[in-house]
Amino acid sequence: MKKFKIRYKETGLFVLTDKDLEERIEKELIFHYNLLENYIRRNPLFLASYEPLTIEKDAPLIVKLMADSAKRAGVGPMASVAGTFSELIGNFILKNSKDVIVENGGDIFLKVTKQRVVGIFSGTSQFSERIGFRINPEETPLGICTSSGSVGHSISLGESDSVTVISKSCSLADASATAIGNCVKGENGIEKGIEKAKSIEGIDGVLIIKEEKMGMYGRLPEVIRTF
């Protein structure tokens, strides 16, 4: 497998694929990034809104994906930006490659031909880097996206150490991880997060970690120990 990192402005991708496509991937990243950046320049509310927005029918594909995922999850469109980039670049690579993993700030798109393990980082929780998902080829393509109220620079209004969402849409998984994470507050935070997850159509399942507690809902890949 070829392994490389690609960075353009505020987006950094880690890519694993079976072919050397680095230059083509970089061009594709820049293409979508510039479309999004130009759209935001004309529509600054798209960047700032914490609520779903209605967009024009002729908006760029990246904008449409972000807006649709945000609407389904009930959050602002930028909540899905990292997962949307992973999805777009992942599908671009799949035109020329059978195996692809794209990671963008903890949001992962993967299509694989052999079993893989994806670990979960959850800050100072006892579960951090000790559990993960065993992903079988037939379960992919798949989006695996994680949001945290205690780790990282992304905005979360909740108190989770990690909320990991599984969906066929990496864009939706990202938006949903934020939406669910925002609900994880207080003693019954995990239960509140799961109730939110039940309301989002299109996600397969969620794994929530808050301090020394963990909750799961839906159809998840096999959860295993990674140590």
HELIX and SHEET records of a PDB file:
HELIX    1   1 GLU A   22  ARG A   42  1                                  21    
HELIX    2   2 LEU A   45  ALA A   48  1                                   4    
HELIX    3   3 LEU A   61  ALA A   73  1                                  13    
HELIX    4   4 PRO A   77  SER A   80  5                                   4    
HELIX    5   5 VAL A   81  ILE A   93  1                                  13    
HELIX    6   6 PRO A  137  GLU A  139  5                                   3    
HELIX    7   7 CYS A  170  CYS A  183  1                                  14    
HELIX    8   8 GLY A  189  LYS A  198  1                                  10    
SHEET    1   A 8 LYS A   2  TYR A   8  0                                        
SHEET    2   A 8 THR A  11  THR A  17 -1                                        
SHEET    3   A 8 VAL A 100  ASN A 104 -1                                        
SHEET    4   A 8 ASP A 107  LYS A 111 -1                                        
SHEET    5   A 8 LEU A 142  SER A 147 -1                                        
SHEET    6   A 8 SER A 162  SER A 167 -1                                        
SHEET    7   A 8 ILE A 203  LYS A 210 -1                                        
SHEET    8   A 8 LYS A 213  GLY A 218 -1                                        
SHEET    1   B 3 ARG A 116  GLY A 119  0                                        
SHEET    2   B 3 ILE A 131  ILE A 135 -1                                        
SHEET    3   B 3 GLU A 222  ARG A 225 -1                                        
END                                                                             
